[in-house]
């Protein structure tokens, strides 16, 4: 793991424990580690979805990319 991944995992875990304990009472997160894992997974998936939509090419379907490449190849062949 690179330092950024370690930081993100630690951050997600700390926030998960805080949020779970604030919602259900002190010590609930420690007694229910599966909630911490679910929280961390959800947070990671949200981050991934934000990266996907923030990048202009990430929202493109593979079909769209294939179509664009085919169009470029056809134009190059026509020259």
N, C-alpha and C positions, 0 to 999 in steps of 0.2 A: 504494500500500500504506500502511496506517496503521501507526503505530509498534508496536502489539501484534502485527500480522502479521509485521512484520520481525523482531521479537524471537523469535516462535515459529519462524520459518524458520531463523534463526541458531541457536537452541537445538537444533532437530532436527538440523541439519547438524553441529554440534559433537558432539552425542551419537552421531550416526551414525559419524563419523570415529573417535571414541574406541572405540566398541563393535566396529567392524570391525577396527581395528588391534589391539585386545586379543584378538580371536578369531583373526585370521589372520596377525598380525605387523605390525610397524611399517612404514608406507608402503603397505600393501595397499589402503587406502581411496583414496589418491591415485592409485594405479595402476588402480583399478576404480571410477570415479565412478558407474557405473550402480548399484552397491550403495548408494551414498550416496542417490541418488534414490529407490531402492526403499524404503530405510529411512525416509526422510522422508515418502514417500507413505503407508506403513503407519502411522507415528506420527500423521499427520494424520487418517487414517481412524479410528484408534482414538479420537482426541479427538472426532471427529464422532459416533461411535457412543455415546460416554459422554454427550455433550450430549443426544442423542436420547433416551436412556433416563433421564436425570436429570430431564427436564421431563415433568410429568404428561400433557400432551397430545401429546407427540411420538411416543409409542408407539401412539397411536390410528390405526387405518386410516382412509382417506378414506371407505370405506363406512360405518364407524361414525359418522363426523362427519355424513355425509349423512343417515343414519338418525335421528340425534339432532335435526338441523335439521328434518327432515320431521315428527318427533313434536312438536316445539315449534310448528311451523306449524299442525298439525292441532289441537292444544290451544287455540291462539289463535283459530282459526276457530270452534271450538265455543263459545266464550264469547260 
